[in-house]
Amino acid sequence: MKFLSYLIDVKRILIIKKKFNINELTVKGLNKFGEFIQVYGAVL
């Protein structure tokens, strides 16, 4: 459950970054990090 709430936090951060139009590289980095977390979570 902690893992799921963490993913929700990551999505929330991405939404906030889109709203404030913070630079693309940061958003892409977070997306990659989110993908990594999802893969890691699947392994768990």
NUBAMI-917692 format. One line per field, with one value per residue: residue number from 1; residue in three letters; x, z, y of N, C-alpha, C in turn. Coordinates in pm, 1 decimal. Example, Ala and Ser with C-alpha at 12.3 -4.5 7.8 and 13.67 -1.06 7.14 Angstrom:
% NUBAMI-917692
seq = c(1  2)
type = c(ALA  SER)
n.xx = c(1319.0  1285.0)
n.zz = c(780.0  708.0)
n.yy = c(-569.0  -225.0)
ca.xx = c(1230.0  1367.0)
ca.zz = c(780.0  714.0)
ca.yy = c(-450.0  -106.0)
c.xx = c(1320.0  1290.0)
c.zz = c(780.0  787.0)
c.yy = c(-330.0  3.0)
***
This chain:
% NUBAMI-917692
seq = c(1  2  3  4  5  6  7  8  9  10  11  12  13  14  15  16  17  18  19  20  21  22  23  24  25  26  27  28  29  30  31  32  33  34  35  36  37  38  39  40  41  42  43  44)
type = c(MET  LYS  PHE  LEU  SER  TYR  LEU  ILE  ASP  VAL  LYS  ARG  ILE  LEU  ILE  ILE  LYS  LYS  LYS  PHE  ASN  ILE  ASN  GLU  LEU  THR  VAL  LYS  GLY  LEU  ASN  LYS  PHE  GLY  GLU  PHE  ILE  GLN  VAL  TYR  GLY  ALA  VAL  LEU)
n.xx = c(81.7  192.3  361.5  184.1  72.2  299.4  342.4  117.3  185.3  404.7  273.2  116.9  313.4  406.2  177.8  161.3  401.4  344.9  140.7  278.7  452.5  721.8  1059.2  1102.2  1290.2  1310.3  1055.3  1055.9  1259.0  1136.4  926.8  1070.0  1180.4  945.2  861.4  1067.1  1020.9  772.0  840.1  1018.4  842.2  676.9  848.2  874.4)
n.zz = c(0.0  77.1  -134.9  -350.2  -275.1  -299.1  -576.6  -652.0  -542.4  -706.8  -953.7  -885.7  -848.9  -1112.3  -1237.9  -1110.0  -1200.1  -1473.0  -1468.1  -1381.3  -1579.9  -1575.3  -1670.0  -1949.6  -1934.6  -1664.1  -1614.0  -1789.6  -1670.7  -1425.5  -1523.0  -1626.1  -1387.2  -1254.7  -1416.8  -1364.3  -1091.5  -1108.2  -1243.6  -1058.6  -846.5  -951.5  -947.1  -673.6)
n.yy = c(-121.3  125.0  156.0  201.1  447.9  597.9  597.8  743.6  989.4  1053.5  1086.3  1305.8  1499.9  1517.5  1623.2  1872.6  1983.0  2001.1  2191.7  2418.2  2434.5  2350.6  2280.7  2053.6  1843.6  1779.9  1677.2  1458.3  1312.5  1248.8  1091.6  871.4  781.7  713.3  499.0  318.3  274.1  147.9  -89.7  -196.3  -227.1  -423.9  -637.4  -674.3)
ca.xx = c(0.0  283.0  411.7  80.0  62.1  418.2  315.2  20.6  263.6  482.7  179.4  79.5  427.6  405.3  67.1  201.8  504.2  279.0  68.6  373.5  532.2  863.8  1126.1  1070.3  1386.9  1274.4  935.3  1098.5  1334.2  1039.1  857.1  1161.2  1187.5  817.5  864.2  1159.0  951.3  668.1  907.3  1070.2  724.7  630.2  941.9  831.0)
ca.zz = c(0.0  76.7  -272.2  -432.1  -239.9  -354.6  -719.6  -659.8  -517.4  -828.1  -1052.5  -838.8  -879.7  -1257.2  -1269.3  -1062.1  -1290.4  -1598.2  -1442.7  -1371.3  -1703.0  -1540.3  -1790.2  -2000.1  -1889.9  -1529.0  -1626.2  -1850.1  -1567.5  -1331.7  -1592.2  -1627.3  -1248.8  -1228.4  -1485.9  -1287.0  -968.0  -1144.2  -1272.4  -929.7  -770.4  -1009.8  -898.2  -536.1)
ca.yy = c(0.0  239.7  166.8  264.3  590.2  662.2  620.6  853.8  1111.8  1082.1  1141.4  1438.8  1587.1  1539.7  1714.1  2005.0  2032.7  2040.9  2316.2  2528.2  2430.9  2336.7  2231.7  1920.1  1742.6  1738.6  1594.6  1332.3  1241.5  1193.9  983.6  756.6  736.2  647.1  370.0  234.9  238.2  51.1  -217.0  -243.3  -270.4  -550.6  -739.3  -699.8)
c.xx = c(85.6  332.4  311.5  68.5  183.0  397.7  218.2  92.1  343.1  392.9  139.3  189.0  428.8  296.6  104.2  304.4  444.1  208.1  163.6  470.5  682.7  932.7  1110.5  1163.6  1352.4  1154.9  971.9  1174.6  1240.1  961.0  941.5  1170.4  1060.3  811.1  951.7  1090.8  844.5  729.3  956.7  956.0  671.2  718.6  909.0  699.5)
c.zz = c(0.0  -64.6  -361.7  -401.3  -292.6  -502.6  -737.7  -637.6  -640.5  -934.4  -1015.3  -871.8  -1028.5  -1297.2  -1228.3  -1157.7  -1424.0  -1581.3  -1443.4  -1488.4  -1674.1  -1647.5  -1819.1  -1946.7  -1751.9  -1533.0  -1685.2  -1749.5  -1466.8  -1394.4  -1592.5  -1487.6  -1211.3  -1292.3  -1409.2  -1160.3  -996.7  -1170.5  -1142.2  -843.3  -819.8  -962.6  -753.4  -540.1)
c.yy = c(127.0  265.5  238.5  413.1  665.8  693.3  736.6  986.5  1151.1  1144.1  1283.7  1539.4  1618.9  1638.4  1856.6  2064.8  2076.1  2174.5  2434.7  2531.8  2428.9  2253.8  2082.9  1811.8  1690.1  1643.4  1458.5  1248.3  1176.3  1080.0  856.6  695.7  660.3  509.5  272.3  184.7  132.4  -86.3  -278.8  -296.7  -403.7  -665.7  -775.9  -773.5)
***
